[in-house]
Amino acid sequence: MNARTVVAFVSGVLFSAGLVLSGMTHPAKVQGFLDVSGRWDPSLAFVMGGAIAVMAPIVALVRRRGRPLFDATLHEPKPKAIDGRLVGGSVLFGVGWGVGGLCPGPALVSLATGSLPIVAFVAAMLVGIWVVDRVSPSTT
């Protein structure tokens, strides 16, 4: 196993553990964070702030270096125009996150529980990705 694979695996384990420890794998906690007009739970804002505080200096160092440790180039998304596809996808993601209380990362981590609603959520998510990939024209 090469160093790149080991670093990717360890990063995935750390990310998964962070999602579990922060409560982002608990749909009720996420929905509490999104319920700003009711019983709002701001704790996930601290999780996001902590993640930004850790990653911002690392990203700055990598940009200054010009390339990451285990690749020839830094793969950053290119700016794109705000169009109907972007807005529609963002709305769909937000509604799904609010209703289901999960987004893709925590949903995949939560598969380890074997919970039928989680399995159904991930299956629906994968079908949605497949449909969009087949129906919608690519913008890349």
N, CA, C and O atoms as a MOPAC input file, in Angstrom:
PM7 MOZYME 1SCF
protein

 N      0.85200 1    -1.17100 1     0.00000 1
 C      0.00000 1     0.00000 1     0.00000 1
 C      0.90200 1     1.23900 1     0.00000 1
 O      1.83100 1     1.34200 1     0.80000 1
 N      0.61200 1     2.17700 1    -0.91000 1
 C      1.45300 1     3.36500 1    -0.98600 1
 C      0.98800 1     4.44100 1    -0.00100 1
 O     -0.10000 1     4.34500 1     0.56800 1
 N      1.81500 1     5.45100 1     0.19200 1
 C      1.54000 1     6.50700 1     1.16900 1
 C      0.25600 1     7.26500 1     0.83100 1
 O     -0.49600 1     7.64600 1     1.72900 1
 N      0.00700 1     7.48200 1    -0.44800 1
 C     -1.20100 1     8.20000 1    -0.85600 1
 C     -2.46100 1     7.45000 1    -0.42100 1
 O     -3.41400 1     8.06900 1     0.05400 1
 N     -2.47500 1     6.15000 1    -0.57400 1
 C     -3.62000 1     5.33100 1    -0.18000 1
 C     -3.79800 1     5.34000 1     1.33300 1
 O     -4.92100 1     5.43100 1     1.82800 1
 N     -2.70100 1     5.24600 1     2.06100 1
 C     -2.76700 1     5.26200 1     3.52700 1
 C     -3.30800 1     6.60000 1     4.02200 1
 O     -4.16700 1     6.63400 1     4.90400 1
 N     -2.81300 1     7.70000 1     3.46300 1
 C     -3.27900 1     9.02900 1     3.86200 1
 C     -4.76300 1     9.18900 1     3.52600 1
 O     -5.51500 1     9.74400 1     4.32700 1
 N     -5.19300 1     8.71600 1     2.36300 1
 C     -6.61000 1     8.80000 1     1.98600 1
 C     -7.46300 1     7.99000 1     2.95000 1
 O     -8.52800 1     8.45200 1     3.36000 1
 N     -7.02500 1     6.80000 1     3.31900 1
 C     -7.78000 1     5.95400 1     4.24600 1
 C     -7.86700 1     6.60500 1     5.63000 1
 O     -8.94600 1     6.67600 1     6.22000 1
 N     -6.74300 1     7.07200 1     6.13800 1
 C     -6.73100 1     7.71300 1     7.46100 1
 C     -7.60200 1     8.97300 1     7.44500 1
 O     -8.32300 1     9.23900 1     8.40700 1
 N     -7.53900 1     9.74700 1     6.35900 1
 C     -8.38000 1    10.94300 1     6.24500 1
 C     -9.85600 1    10.57000 1     6.27800 1
 O    -10.64800 1    11.24000 1     6.94100 1
 N    -10.23100 1     9.51900 1     5.57700 1
 C    -11.62100 1     9.06000 1     5.57900 1
 C    -12.07400 1     8.60000 1     6.94600 1
 O    -13.19700 1     8.88700 1     7.36000 1
 N    -11.20600 1     7.88400 1     7.65600 1
 C    -11.54000 1     7.42500 1     9.01600 1
 C    -11.70500 1     8.61700 1     9.95100 1
 O    -12.65100 1     8.66000 1    10.73900 1
 N    -10.79100 1     9.58700 1     9.87300 1
 C    -10.89100 1    10.78600 1    10.71900 1
 C    -12.15500 1    11.58700 1    10.40500 1
 O    -12.83400 1    12.06800 1    11.31200 1
 N    -12.46200 1    11.72500 1     9.12000 1
 C    -13.66500 1    12.45700 1     8.72500 1
 C    -14.91400 1    11.74300 1     9.24600 1
 O    -15.82100 1    12.38100 1     9.78200 1
 N    -14.95500 1    10.43400 1     9.08800 1
 C    -16.09300 1     9.65200 1     9.58200 1
 C    -16.23400 1     9.78200 1    11.09300 1
 O    -17.33700 1     9.97600 1    11.60500 1
 N    -15.12400 1     9.67600 1    11.80100 1
 C    -15.16700 1     9.79300 1    13.26000 1
 C    -15.64600 1    11.19100 1    13.66500 1
 O    -16.41500 1    11.33000 1    14.61700 1
 N    -15.20200 1    12.21200 1    12.95400 1
 C    -15.65100 1    13.56900 1    13.23800 1
 C    -17.14200 1    13.73200 1    13.03000 1
 O    -17.81000 1    14.40200 1    13.81800 1
 N    -17.67200 1    13.12500 1    11.97600 1
 C    -19.11800 1    13.19100 1    11.72900 1
 C    -19.90200 1    12.51300 1    12.84500 1
 O    -20.93800 1    13.01600 1    13.27900 1
 N    -19.40000 1    11.36300 1    13.31000 1
 C    -20.08400 1    10.64200 1    14.38800 1
 C    -19.98900 1    11.42600 1    15.69300 1
 O    -21.00100 1    11.63800 1    16.36100 1
 N    -18.78900 1    11.85800 1    16.06100 1
 C    -18.59200 1    12.56900 1    17.32800 1
 C    -19.34200 1    13.89700 1    17.37900 1
 O    -19.79500 1    14.31100 1    18.44600 1
 N    -19.47600 1    14.56400 1    16.24000 1
 C    -20.15300 1    15.86500 1    16.21400 1
 C    -21.67200 1    15.74400 1    16.20100 1
 O    -22.37800 1    16.72900 1    16.41400 1
 N    -22.17000 1    14.55000 1    15.95500 1
 C    -23.61600 1    14.35400 1    15.91100 1
 C    -24.22600 1    14.54500 1    14.53800 1
 O    -25.44800 1    14.49600 1    14.39700 1
 N    -23.40100 1    14.76100 1    13.51800 1
 C    -23.95100 1    14.99000 1    12.17800 1
 C    -24.56900 1    13.73400 1    11.57300 1
 O    -25.22000 1    13.81700 1    10.53200 1
 N    -24.38300 1    12.58500 1    12.19100 1
 C    -25.02900 1    11.36200 1    11.72000 1
 C    -26.38000 1    11.15800 1    12.39000 1
 O    -27.04800 1    10.15400 1    12.14000 1
 N    -26.79200 1    12.09900 1    13.24000 1
 C    -28.10000 1    12.02800 1    13.90400 1
 C    -29.04300 1    13.01800 1    13.22300 1
 O    -28.92400 1    14.22500 1    13.42900 1
 N    -29.97900 1    12.51900 1    12.41400 1
 C    -30.86900 1    13.42700 1    11.68600 1
 C    -31.58000 1    14.45100 1    12.57700 1
 O    -31.75700 1    15.59600 1    12.16200 1
 N    -31.98700 1    14.07100 1    13.78200 1
 C    -32.69900 1    15.01300 1    14.65700 1
 C    -31.79600 1    16.18900 1    15.05100 1
 O    -32.26900 1    17.31800 1    15.18300 1
 N    -30.51400 1    15.92800 1    15.23700 1
 C    -29.57400 1    17.00400 1    15.59800 1
 C    -29.40800 1    17.96900 1    14.42400 1
 O    -29.39300 1    19.18600 1    14.60600 1
 N    -29.28600 1    17.41900 1    13.23500 1
 C    -29.15100 1    18.25500 1    12.04200 1
 C    -30.41900 1    19.07100 1    11.82900 1
 O    -30.34500 1    20.26500 1    11.54000 1
 N    -31.58000 1    18.43900 1    11.97000 1
 C    -32.83200 1    19.16400 1    11.80200 1
 C    -32.99200 1    20.24100 1    12.86800 1
 O    -33.56200 1    21.29900 1    12.60000 1
 N    -32.49100 1    19.98000 1    14.07600 1
 C    -32.50500 1    21.00200 1    15.12700 1
 C    -31.64900 1    22.19700 1    14.76000 1
 O    -31.99100 1    23.33300 1    15.09200 1
 N    -30.54200 1    21.95400 1    14.08200 1
 C    -29.68200 1    23.04400 1    13.62400 1
 C    -30.38100 1    23.86500 1    12.54500 1
 O    -30.24200 1    25.08700 1    12.49900 1
 N    -31.13300 1    23.18800 1    11.67800 1
 C    -31.80700 1    23.87600 1    10.57900 1
 C    -33.09400 1    24.57600 1    11.01500 1
 O    -33.62800 1    25.39900 1    10.27200 1
 N    -33.59200 1    24.26400 1    12.19500 1
 C    -34.84600 1    24.83500 1    12.68600 1
 C    -34.57700 1    26.16800 1    13.38700 1
 O    -34.64000 1    26.25900 1    14.61300 1
 N    -34.27900 1    27.19100 1    12.59900 1
 C    -33.90400 1    28.48200 1    13.18000 1
 C    -35.09100 1    29.25100 1    13.75900 1
 O    -34.89300 1    30.19900 1    14.51900 1
 N    -36.31300 1    28.86200 1    13.41600 1
 C    -37.47400 1    29.57000 1    13.95300 1
 C    -38.13400 1    28.80900 1    15.10000 1
 O    -39.13400 1    29.26100 1    15.65800 1
 N    -37.57800 1    27.66700 1    15.44400 1
 C    -38.14400 1    26.86800 1    16.53600 1
 C    -37.11100 1    26.64800 1    17.62600 1
 O    -36.54500 1    27.60200 1    18.15800 1
 N    -36.87000 1    25.39000 1    17.95400 1
 C    -35.88600 1    25.04600 1    18.99300 1
 C    -34.51700 1    24.84800 1    18.32500 1
 O    -34.05000 1    23.72300 1    18.14700 1
 N    -33.90500 1    25.95100 1    17.97000 1
 C    -32.64100 1    25.92100 1    17.24500 1
 C    -31.52400 1    25.37300 1    18.10500 1
 O    -31.36800 1    25.75500 1    19.26400 1
 N    -30.73300 1    24.45500 1    17.51200 1
 C    -29.56200 1    23.88000 1    18.16700 1
 C    -28.32500 1    24.35700 1    17.39800 1
 O    -28.02400 1    23.81300 1    16.33600 1
 N    -27.60200 1    25.36000 1    17.90800 1
 C    -26.47500 1    25.94300 1    17.17300 1
 C    -25.18800 1    25.12700 1    17.22500 1
 O    -24.18200 1    25.55400 1    16.66000 1
 N    -25.18400 1    23.98000 1    17.87700 1
 C    -23.93100 1    23.25300 1    18.10200 1
 C    -23.21800 1    22.86200 1    16.81400 1
 O    -21.98800 1    22.82200 1    16.79300 1
 N    -23.94500 1    22.57200 1    15.74400 1
 C    -23.27500 1    22.18500 1    14.50100 1
 C    -22.54800 1    23.36500 1    13.85700 1
 O    -21.62800 1    23.16100 1    13.06500 1
 N    -22.94500 1    24.59300 1    14.18600 1
 C    -22.20600 1    25.76000 1    13.69200 1
 C    -20.78500 1    25.74300 1    14.26100 1
 O    -19.83700 1    26.13200 1    13.58000 1
 N    -20.64200 1    25.29500 1    15.50100 1
 C    -19.31700 1    25.19000 1    16.10200 1
 C    -18.49900 1    24.08800 1    15.43600 1
 O    -17.28400 1    24.21700 1    15.28100 1
 N    -19.16300 1    23.00800 1    15.04400 1
 C    -18.48300 1    21.92300 1    14.31900 1
 C    -17.95000 1    22.45700 1    12.99000 1
 O    -16.79200 1    22.23200 1    12.63800 1
 N    -18.81000 1    23.16700 1    12.26100 1
 C    -18.38300 1    23.72100 1    10.97100 1
 C    -17.27300 1    24.75400 1    11.16500 1
 O    -16.30200 1    24.77500 1    10.40900 1
 N    -17.41700 1    25.60200 1    12.17200 1
 C    -16.37900 1    26.59000 1    12.45800 1
 C    -15.05500 1    25.94000 1    12.80400 1
 O    -14.00000 1    26.40200 1    12.36900 1
 N    -15.10500 1    24.86400 1    13.58900 1
 C    -13.88700 1    24.13200 1    13.93000 1
 C    -13.23100 1    23.52300 1    12.71200 1
 O    -12.00700 1    23.54800 1    12.58000 1
 N    -14.04200 1    22.97400 1    11.81600 1
 C    -13.50000 1    22.38400 1    10.58700 1
 C    -12.83300 1    23.44400 1     9.72000 1
 O    -11.76800 1    23.21100 1     9.14900 1
 N    -13.46700 1    24.60600 1     9.62700 1
 C    -12.88200 1    25.69600 1     8.84000 1
 C    -11.58800 1    26.18300 1     9.48200 1
 O    -10.61200 1    26.45300 1     8.78200 1
 N    -11.57400 1    26.29700 1    10.80000 1
 C    -10.37300 1    26.75300 1    11.50600 1
 C     -9.19600 1    25.80500 1    11.31200 1
 O     -8.04800 1    26.24600 1    11.25700 1
 N     -9.46900 1    24.51500 1    11.20800 1
 C     -8.40000 1    23.53200 1    10.99100 1
 C     -7.93500 1    23.54800 1     9.53700 1
 O     -6.73600 1    23.53400 1     9.26000 1
 N     -8.89800 1    23.57900 1     8.60800 1
 C     -8.53800 1    23.43300 1     7.19900 1
 C     -8.01500 1    24.69800 1     6.53700 1
 O     -7.19700 1    24.60700 1     5.62100 1
 N     -8.45400 1    25.86900 1     6.96500 1
 C     -8.04000 1    27.12000 1     6.29900 1
 C     -6.52000 1    27.28100 1     6.25800 1
 O     -5.97700 1    27.58000 1     5.19500 1
 N     -5.81400 1    27.09200 1     7.37900 1
 C     -4.35300 1    27.23200 1     7.28500 1
 C     -3.69800 1    26.13600 1     6.44400 1
 O     -2.67900 1    26.37600 1     5.79600 1
 N     -4.27900 1    24.94000 1     6.45300 1
 C     -3.71600 1    23.85000 1     5.64600 1
 C     -3.86700 1    24.16700 1     4.16500 1
 O     -2.92300 1    23.99300 1     3.39400 1
 N     -5.04900 1    24.63200 1     3.76000 1
 C     -5.27200 1    24.99800 1     2.36000 1
 C     -4.33600 1    26.14500 1     1.96400 1
 O     -3.77800 1    26.14000 1     0.86600 1
 N     -4.16900 1    27.10800 1     2.83800 1
 C     -3.26000 1    28.22800 1     2.54900 1
 C     -1.82700 1    27.72300 1     2.33900 1
 O     -1.13600 1    28.16900 1     1.42300 1
 N     -1.38900 1    26.79700 1     3.18800 1
 C     -0.04000 1    26.22900 1     3.03400 1
 C      0.10800 1    25.47800 1     1.72100 1
 O      1.12300 1    25.61500 1     1.03800 1
 N     -0.89400 1    24.68600 1     1.36400 1
 C     -0.83300 1    23.91700 1     0.11500 1
 C     -0.81500 1    24.86600 1    -1.08100 1
 O     -0.06400 1    24.65000 1    -2.03100 1
 N     -1.63700 1    25.91400 1    -1.04100 1
 C     -1.63600 1    26.88800 1    -2.14400 1
 C     -0.28000 1    27.58000 1    -2.25900 1
 O      0.22500 1    27.78500 1    -3.36300 1
 N      0.30300 1    27.93600 1    -1.12400 1
 C      1.61100 1    28.60000 1    -1.14000 1
 C      2.67700 1    27.64600 1    -1.68900 1
 O      3.57800 1    28.06400 1    -2.41600 1
 N      2.56600 1    26.37700 1    -1.33900 1
 C      3.52500 1    25.36100 1    -1.80600 1
 C      3.36400 1    25.11300 1    -3.30500 1
 O      4.32500 1    24.77800 1    -3.99700 1
 N      2.11300 1    25.28600 1    -3.80100 1
 C      1.87700 1    25.11500 1    -5.23100 1
 C      1.33400 1    23.76000 1    -5.62400 1
 O      0.83500 1    23.59500 1    -6.73800 1
 N      1.41700 1    22.80200 1    -4.74600 1
 C      0.88300 1    21.46400 1    -5.01900 1
 C      0.74900 1    20.69300 1    -3.72200 1
 O      1.47400 1    20.95700 1    -2.76300 1
 N     -0.18200 1    19.73400 1    -3.68300 1
 C     -0.33400 1    18.92400 1    -2.47100 1
 C      0.80900 1    17.91800 1    -2.33700 1
 O      1.61500 1    17.76000 1    -3.25400 1
 N      0.87200 1    17.25000 1    -1.20500 1
 C      1.95500 1    16.28800 1    -0.96200 1
 C      1.89000 1    15.06500 1    -1.87500 1
 O      2.92800 1    14.55500 1    -2.29600 1
 N      0.69500 1    14.59400 1    -2.18200 1
 C      0.56600 1    13.31800 1    -2.88300 1
 C     -0.05300 1    13.43300 1    -4.26700 1
 O     -0.67400 1    12.48000 1    -4.73800 1
 N      0.10000 1    14.57600 1    -4.93100 1
 C     -0.39400 1    14.75200 1    -6.29300 1
 C      0.42700 1    15.84500 1    -6.96400 1
 O      1.09400 1    16.63800 1    -6.30000 1
 N      0.36800 1    15.87000 1    -8.27000 1
 C      1.15900 1    16.84600 1    -9.01600 1
 C      0.50900 1    18.22900 1    -9.01600 1
 O      1.20500 1    19.24100 1    -9.09600 1
 N     -0.81400 1    18.27600 1    -8.92700 1
 C     -1.50800 1    19.55700 1    -8.95100 1
 C     -2.58000 1    19.60300 1    -7.87300 1
 O     -3.04800 1    18.57100 1    -7.39000 1
 N     -2.95700 1    20.81700 1    -7.50800 1
 C     -4.03900 1    21.03400 1    -6.56200 1
 C     -5.33100 1    21.10200 1    -7.36500 1
 O     -5.47200 1    21.95200 1    -8.24400 1
 N     -6.26200 1    20.22200 1    -7.07100 1
 C     -7.52600 1    20.14600 1    -7.81300 1
 C     -8.58700 1    20.96900 1    -7.09100 1
 O     -9.23300 1    20.49400 1    -6.15700 1
 N     -8.75200 1    22.19500 1    -7.53600 1
 C     -9.75900 1    23.07700 1    -6.96300 1
 C    -10.84900 1    23.30700 1    -8.00400 1
 O    -10.56900 1    23.35600 1    -9.20200 1
 N    -12.10000 1    23.45000 1    -7.54100 1
 C    -13.17100 1    23.69800 1    -8.51600 1
 C    -12.99000 1    25.04900 1    -9.19000 1
 O    -12.54700 1    26.02000 1    -8.57600 1
 N    -13.34000 1    25.08300 1   -10.45300 1
 C    -13.26300 1    26.33100 1   -11.19700 1
 C    -14.56000 1    27.11000 1   -10.98600 1
 O    -15.63500 1    26.51200 1   -10.94400 1
 N    -14.47800 1    28.42700 1   -10.85400 1
 C    -15.70300 1    29.22600 1   -10.68400 1
 C    -16.64100 1    29.02900 1   -11.86900 1
 O    -16.20700 1    28.98700 1   -13.02100 1
 N    -17.92600 1    28.91100 1   -11.57300 1
 C    -18.92600 1    28.74300 1   -12.62200 1
 C    -20.02700 1    29.77200 1   -12.41500 1
 O    -20.21500 1    30.30200 1   -11.32000 1
 N    -20.73500 1    30.03400 1   -13.47800 1
 C    -21.86300 1    30.95400 1   -13.40500 1
 C    -22.98900 1    30.32100 1   -12.58800 1
 O    -23.17200 1    29.10400 1   -12.59200 1
 N    -23.73400 1    31.17000 1   -11.89300 1
 C    -24.90400 1    30.69600 1   -11.17000 1
 C    -26.02300 1    30.55200 1   -12.19200 1
 O    -26.49100 1    31.53400 1   -12.76800 1
 N    -26.44100 1    29.31000 1   -12.40400 1
 C    -27.48800 1    29.04400 1   -13.39200 1
 C    -28.60700 1    28.22000 1   -12.75800 1
 O    -28.54500 1    27.88700 1   -11.57500 1
 N    -29.61400 1    27.90000 1   -13.53900 1
 C    -30.76000 1    27.14300 1   -13.04800 1
 C    -30.38300 1    25.77900 1   -12.51200 1
 O    -30.95200 1    25.31900 1   -11.52100 1
 N    -29.43600 1    25.13200 1   -13.15100 1
 C    -29.01200 1    23.80900 1   -12.70600 1
 C    -28.37400 1    23.88300 1   -11.31300 1
 O    -28.64900 1    23.04300 1   -10.45600 1
 N    -27.52200 1    24.89300 1   -11.09100 1
 C    -26.87300 1    25.06100 1    -9.79400 1
 C    -27.90500 1    25.39800 1    -8.71600 1
 O    -27.89100 1    24.81000 1    -7.63500 1
 N    -28.79400 1    26.33600 1    -9.01100 1
 C    -29.81200 1    26.72700 1    -8.03800 1
 C    -30.75100 1    25.56300 1    -7.74300 1
 O    -31.06600 1    25.29600 1    -6.58300 1
 N    -31.19600 1    24.87100 1    -8.78400 1
 C    -32.09500 1    23.72200 1    -8.60000 1
 C    -31.44400 1    22.62200 1    -7.77500 1
 O    -32.07400 1    22.05500 1    -6.88300 1
 N    -30.19100 1    22.32200 1    -8.06800 1
 C    -29.47400 1    21.30200 1    -7.30200 1
 C    -29.28100 1    21.71400 1    -5.85600 1
 O    -29.39300 1    20.88700 1    -4.95200 1
 N    -28.99000 1    22.99400 1    -5.63200 1
 C    -28.81400 1    23.49600 1    -4.26500 1
 C    -30.11500 1    23.41600 1    -3.48300 1
 O    -30.11900 1    23.02400 1    -2.31700 1
 N    -31.21400 1    23.78600 1    -4.11800 1
 C    -32.52300 1    23.71200 1    -3.46600 1
 C    -32.86500 1    22.26600 1    -3.13800 1
 O    -33.31200 1    21.96400 1    -2.03100 1
 N    -32.65600 1    21.37700 1    -4.09600 1
 C    -32.95000 1    19.95400 1    -3.87700 1
 C    -32.09100 1    19.39300 1    -2.74700 1
 O    -32.58900 1    18.64700 1    -1.90400 1
 N    -30.81400 1    19.74300 1    -2.72300 1
 C    -29.92100 1    19.30000 1    -1.65300 1
 C    -30.41700 1    19.81900 1    -0.30700 1
 O    -30.50200 1    19.06300 1     0.66100 1
 N    -30.74600 1    21.11100 1    -0.24800 1
 C    -31.20700 1    21.72100 1     1.00400 1
 C    -32.50100 1    21.10900 1     1.50700 1
 O    -32.64400 1    20.85500 1     2.70300 1
 N    -33.43400 1    20.87200 1     0.61600 1
 C    -34.70300 1    20.24900 1     1.01700 1
 C    -34.44300 1    18.83200 1     1.51800 1
 O    -34.97900 1    18.42300 1     2.54800 1
 N    -33.62800 1    18.09500 1     0.79400 1
 C    -33.29500 1    16.73200 1     1.22300 1
 C    -32.60200 1    16.70400 1     2.57100 1
 O    -32.88100 1    15.83800 1     3.39900 1
 N    -31.69700 1    17.65300 1     2.79400 1
 C    -30.98200 1    17.74100 1     4.06700 1
 C    -31.95000 1    18.08300 1     5.18900 1
 O    -31.88000 1    17.50900 1     6.27600 1
 N    -32.85600 1    19.02600 1     4.92100 1
 C    -33.81200 1    19.43300 1     5.94500 1
 C    -34.82700 1    18.35300 1     6.27800 1
 O    -35.14800 1    18.14200 1     7.44800 1
 N    -35.33100 1    17.67300 1     5.26900 1
 C    -36.34500 1    16.63800 1     5.48400 1
 C    -35.71500 1    15.37100 1     6.05400 1
 O    -36.21700 1    14.79300 1     7.01800 1
 N    -34.61400 1    14.95000 1     5.44600 1
 C    -33.98000 1    13.70000 1     5.87500 1
 C    -33.02800 1    13.86000 1     7.04600 1
 O    -32.76600 1    12.89800 1     7.76800 1
 N    -32.50900 1    15.06500 1     7.24200 1
 C    -31.56500 1    15.29900 1     8.32500 1
 C    -30.17800 1    14.75200 1     8.04100 1
 O    -29.34400 1    14.67600 1     8.94300 1
 N    -29.92400 1    14.37300 1     6.80000 1
 C    -28.62300 1    13.82800 1     6.41700 1
 C    -28.18800 1    14.41800 1     5.08700 1
 O    -29.01600 1    14.75500 1     4.23900 1
 N    -26.88600 1    14.53900 1     4.91800 1
 C    -26.33100 1    14.83800 1     3.61400 1
 C    -25.44800 1    13.63700 1     3.23800 1
 O    -25.29000 1    12.72800 1     4.05300 1
 N    -24.87900 1    13.60800 1     2.05100 1
 C    -24.20500 1    12.39000 1     1.58900 1
 C    -23.13800 1    11.81500 1     2.52400 1
 O    -23.13500 1    10.60700 1     2.76200 1
 N    -22.23500 1    12.63700 1     3.05900 1
 C    -21.16800 1    12.10600 1     3.92600 1
 C    -21.70800 1    11.40200 1     5.15600 1
 O    -21.40500 1    10.22700 1     5.36300 1
 N    -22.49500 1    12.07500 1     5.97900 1
 C    -23.05900 1    11.41600 1     7.15700 1
 C    -23.95400 1    10.22100 1     6.80700 1
 O    -24.00400 1     9.24500 1     7.55500 1
 N    -24.65600 1    10.29600 1     5.67400 1
 C    -25.49800 1     9.16400 1     5.27400 1
 C    -24.64200 1     7.92700 1     5.00600 1
 O    -24.98700 1     6.82500 1     5.43400 1
 N    -23.53200 1     8.10900 1     4.30100 1
 C    -22.65100 1     6.96400 1     4.01300 1
 C    -22.04000 1     6.40500 1     5.28900 1
 O    -21.93900 1     5.18900 1     5.45200 1
 N    -21.63100 1     7.29400 1     6.20000 1
 C    -21.08700 1     6.83200 1     7.48400 1
 C    -22.15300 1     6.06500 1     8.26000 1
 O    -21.86100 1     5.04400 1     8.88300 1
 N    -23.39100 1     6.56100 1     8.21900 1
 C    -24.48400 1     5.94200 1     8.96200 1
 C    -24.91000 1     4.59100 1     8.40000 1
 O    -25.63600 1     3.85200 1     9.06300 1
 N    -24.47200 1     4.25800 1     7.19600 1
 C    -24.78000 1     2.93100 1     6.64700 1
 C    -24.27900 1     1.81800 1     7.56700 1
 O    -24.84500 1     0.72500 1     7.59200 1
 N    -23.22600 1     2.09800 1     8.31600 1
 C    -22.65700 1     1.08500 1     9.22000 1
 C    -23.65100 1     0.65000 1    10.28400 1
 O    -23.49100 1    -0.42000 1    10.87200 1
 N    -24.68700 1     1.46500 1    10.54800 1
 C    -25.69000 1     1.08700 1    11.54600 1
 C    -26.63200 1     0.01200 1    11.02600 1
 O    -27.25300 1    -0.70600 1    11.81000 1
 N    -26.73900 1    -0.10000 1     9.70000 1
 C    -27.66100 1    -1.06000 1     9.10600 1
 C    -29.11400 1    -0.62400 1     9.19800 1
 O    -30.01400 1    -1.41000 1     8.89800 1
 N    -29.35600 1     0.59700 1     9.60200 1
 C    -30.71100 1     1.12000 1     9.75500 1
 C    -31.41400 1     1.16500 1     8.39700 1
 O    -30.87500 1     1.70600 1     7.43100 1
 N    -32.61300 1     0.59600 1     8.32800 1
 C    -33.35800 1     0.55700 1     7.07200 1
 C    -33.64400 1     1.95200 1     6.51300 1
 O    -33.49800 1     2.14800 1     5.30600 1
 N    -34.04800 1     2.93500 1     7.33700 1
 C    -34.25200 1     4.28000 1     6.77200 1
 C    -32.97000 1     4.87400 1     6.17300 1
 O    -33.02900 1     5.57900 1     5.16600 1
 N    -31.83200 1     4.59700 1     6.77800 1
 C    -30.55500 1     5.09900 1     6.24600 1
 C    -30.24300 1     4.41000 1     4.92300 1
 O    -29.83800 1     5.06000 1     3.96000 1
 N    -30.43200 1     3.09800 1     4.87800 1
 C    -30.20000 1     2.34800 1     3.63900 1
 C    -31.11300 1     2.88200 1     2.53500 1
 O    -30.67500 1     3.05200 1     1.39700 1
 N    -32.37900 1     3.14500 1     2.86700 1
 C    -33.32500 1     3.68300 1     1.88500 1
 C    -32.88800 1     5.06900 1     1.42400 1
 O    -32.96800 1     5.37800 1     0.23500 1
 N    -32.42800 1     5.90400 1     2.35200 1
 C    -31.95800 1     7.25200 1     2.01800 1
 C    -30.78600 1     7.16200 1     1.04100 1
 O    -30.77900 1     7.85200 1     0.02200 1
 N    -29.80200 1     6.32500 1     1.34000 1
 C    -28.61700 1     6.21100 1     0.48000 1
 C    -29.00700 1     5.63100 1    -0.87900 1
 O    -28.49800 1     6.07000 1    -1.91000 1
 N    -29.90600 1     4.65000 1    -0.88400 1
 C    -30.36200 1     4.07600 1    -2.15900 1
 C    -31.04500 1     5.14900 1    -3.00400 1
 O    -30.78100 1     5.25200 1    -4.20200 1
 N    -31.92200 1     5.94900 1    -2.39000 1
 C    -32.59900 1     7.01900 1    -3.11900 1
 C    -31.59800 1     8.05900 1    -3.61400 1
 O    -31.73100 1     8.57600 1    -4.72300 1
 N    -30.60000 1     8.36300 1    -2.79500 1
 C    -29.56800 1     9.31600 1    -3.17500 1
 C    -28.79700 1     8.80300 1    -4.40500 1
 O    -28.53900 1     9.55800 1    -5.34300 1
 N    -28.44000 1     7.53600 1    -4.38800 1
 C    -27.69800 1     6.95800 1    -5.51000 1
 C    -28.54600 1     6.90800 1    -6.77500 1
 O    -28.03900 1     7.15600 1    -7.86900 1
 N    -29.82500 1     6.59200 1    -6.63800 1
 C    -30.72000 1     6.60300 1    -7.80300 1
 C    -30.82000 1     8.02700 1    -8.35100 1
 O    -30.77500 1     8.23300 1    -9.56400 1
 N    -30.95700 1     9.00200 1    -7.46000 1
 C    -31.02000 1    10.40100 1    -7.89100 1
 C    -29.76800 1    10.82800 1    -8.63400 1
 O    -29.85200 1    11.50700 1    -9.65700 1
 N    -28.60200 1    10.43300 1    -8.12400 1
 C    -27.33200 1    10.75600 1    -8.79900 1
 C    -27.30100 1    10.11800 1   -10.18000 1
 O    -26.89600 1    10.75000 1   -11.15500 1
 N    -27.73300 1     8.86200 1   -10.25500 1
 C    -27.73400 1     8.13200 1   -11.52200 1
 C    -28.66900 1     8.80700 1   -12.52800 1
 O    -28.30500 1     8.99300 1   -13.68900 1
 N    -29.88200 1     9.17600 1   -12.07500 1
 C    -30.85800 1     9.81200 1   -12.96900 1
 C    -30.31900 1    11.14400 1   -13.47900 1
 O    -30.37100 1    11.41000 1   -14.68000 1
 N    -29.80900 1    11.97200 1   -12.59300 1
 C    -29.27800 1    13.27300 1   -13.01700 1
 C    -28.13200 1    13.08700 1   -13.99900 1
 O    -28.01800 1    13.83300 1   -14.97100 1
 N    -27.29100 1    12.10400 1   -13.75300 1
 C    -26.15600 1    11.83800 1   -14.63700 1
 C    -26.63000 1    11.42300 1   -16.03200 1
 O    -25.97000 1    11.73400 1   -17.02400 1
 N    -27.75600 1    10.73100 1   -16.11600 1
 C    -28.27000 1    10.24600 1   -17.40800 1
 C    -29.14400 1    11.27900 1   -18.11700 1
 O    -29.16100 1    11.33200 1   -19.34700 1
 N    -29.85800 1    12.08700 1   -17.36400 1
 C    -30.85900 1    12.98600 1   -17.94200 1
 C    -30.31900 1    14.38600 1   -18.19600 1
 O    -30.59100 1    14.98700 1   -19.23500 1
 N    -29.55900 1    14.89600 1   -17.24700 1
 C    -29.12400 1    16.28200 1   -17.29900 1
 C    -27.83600 1    16.42000 1   -18.11300 1
 O    -26.91700 1    15.61500 1   -17.95600 1
 N    -27.76300 1    17.42900 1   -18.97600 1
 C    -26.51100 1    17.62600 1   -19.72800 1
 C    -25.38700 1    18.04900 1   -18.79800 1
 O    -25.59100 1    18.83900 1   -17.87600 1
 N    -24.22300 1    17.52600 1   -19.04200 1
 C    -23.05700 1    17.85200 1   -18.22700 1
 C    -22.59200 1    19.27100 1   -18.52800 1
 O    -22.66100 1    19.74000 1   -19.66400 1
 N    -22.11100 1    19.94800 1   -17.47400 1
 C    -21.57900 1    21.29700 1   -17.66900 1
 C    -20.06700 1    21.32100 1   -17.57600 1
 O    -19.46400 1    22.39400 1   -17.56900 1
 N    -19.45200 1    20.16600 1   -17.50500 1
 C    -17.99100 1    20.13200 1   -17.37700 1
 C    -17.32300 1    20.04600 1   -18.72000 1
 O    -16.09500 1    20.00900 1   -18.79700 1

